[in-house]
Amino acid sequence: MELRDAEYQEWFNAPQIDHWTKKPLDNTKVVCEYWALKNTPDVKVIGTELQTYNLFTKMLKEEGWQINLDYQDELLPEYAEAYEDNNKKPIIINLK
């Protein structure tokens, strides 16, 4: 398992509106999302709902990431600690 800093500026906290609920995405609660990606190894992403949305949008545009399956996974203490140590920036954990 490899841990990478998302290496981005403040764009990941730019406000967004949820497509379905039409409400602002949450930028307070830290979550762990599992992303099964097409043609690339699966990853876990640690960040807020807003940060993970913005990160996926960026990765879709820049890397062509496409998700086959995604779900919220358990936020392990070491993931939460890594997020805090990374100045509350989203983190991508490669699973393969």
C-alpha positions as CSV (number, residue, x, y, z in Angstrom):
1,M,0.0,0.0,0.0
2,E,1.4,3.4,-1.0
3,L,0.4,6.7,0.5
4,R,0.5,9.8,-1.7
5,D,-0.2,13.4,-1.0
6,A,-2.9,14.7,-3.3
7,E,-0.4,17.6,-3.9
8,Y,-2.9,20.3,-4.7
9,Q,-3.6,23.8,-3.6
10,E,-6.8,25.1,-2.1
11,W,-9.0,24.1,-5.1
12,F,-10.1,20.9,-3.2
13,N,-12.1,23.1,-0.8
14,A,-13.9,25.1,-3.5
15,P,-17.7,24.9,-2.7
16,Q,-19.8,22.5,-4.8
17,I,-23.5,21.7,-4.9
18,D,-24.7,18.1,-4.7
19,H,-26.3,17.1,-8.0
20,W,-29.2,15.2,-6.4
21,T,-30.0,17.1,-3.2
22,K,-29.0,20.6,-4.5
23,K,-27.4,21.2,-1.1
24,P,-23.7,22.2,-0.5
25,L,-21.3,19.2,-0.1
26,D,-20.1,18.7,3.4
27,N,-16.6,20.0,4.1
28,T,-16.4,19.1,7.8
29,K,-16.7,15.3,8.3
30,V,-13.7,13.3,7.2
31,V,-14.6,10.1,5.3
32,C,-12.8,7.2,3.7
33,E,-14.1,6.3,0.2
34,Y,-13.2,3.1,-1.7
35,W,-12.9,3.6,-5.5
36,A,-12.8,0.7,-7.8
37,L,-11.3,2.3,-10.9
38,K,-11.4,1.2,-14.6
39,N,-7.9,0.2,-16.0
40,T,-6.0,1.3,-12.9
41,P,-5.4,-0.1,-9.4
42,D,-8.2,0.5,-6.8
43,V,-7.6,3.3,-4.3
44,K,-9.0,4.7,-1.0
45,V,-9.4,8.4,-0.7
46,I,-9.4,10.2,2.6
47,G,-10.9,13.6,2.9
48,T,-14.3,15.4,3.3
49,E,-17.2,14.8,1.0
50,L,-16.4,18.0,-0.8
51,Q,-12.7,17.3,-1.1
52,T,-13.2,13.8,-2.5
53,Y,-15.7,15.2,-5.0
54,N,-13.3,17.9,-6.2
55,L,-10.4,15.3,-6.2
56,F,-12.3,12.9,-8.4
57,T,-13.3,15.7,-10.8
58,K,-9.7,16.7,-11.1
59,M,-8.5,13.1,-11.6
60,L,-11.2,12.5,-14.2
61,K,-10.0,15.5,-16.2
62,E,-6.3,15.0,-15.8
63,E,-5.9,11.2,-15.5
64,G,-9.0,9.9,-17.2
65,W,-10.1,8.1,-14.0
66,Q,-13.4,6.3,-14.2
67,I,-15.1,4.6,-11.3
68,N,-16.7,1.2,-11.6
69,L,-17.8,1.1,-8.0
70,D,-17.4,3.4,-5.0
71,Y,-18.6,3.3,-1.4
72,Q,-17.8,4.7,2.0
73,D,-15.4,2.5,3.9
74,E,-14.3,2.5,7.5
75,L,-12.1,5.5,8.4
76,L,-9.2,3.8,10.3
77,P,-7.4,5.9,12.9
78,E,-4.1,5.8,10.9
79,Y,-6.0,7.2,7.9
80,A,-7.5,10.0,10.0
81,E,-4.0,10.7,11.4
82,A,-2.4,10.8,8.0
83,Y,-5.1,13.2,6.8
84,E,-4.4,15.5,9.8
85,D,-0.6,15.2,9.2
86,N,-1.2,16.2,5.6
87,N,-2.7,19.6,6.7
88,K,-6.2,18.3,6.1
89,K,-5.6,17.8,2.4
90,P,-7.2,14.7,0.7
91,I,-5.0,11.6,0.5
92,I,-5.0,8.8,-2.1
93,I,-4.0,5.4,-0.9
94,N,-3.1,2.9,-3.7
95,L,-4.3,-0.6,-2.8
96,K,-2.4,-2.6,-5.4
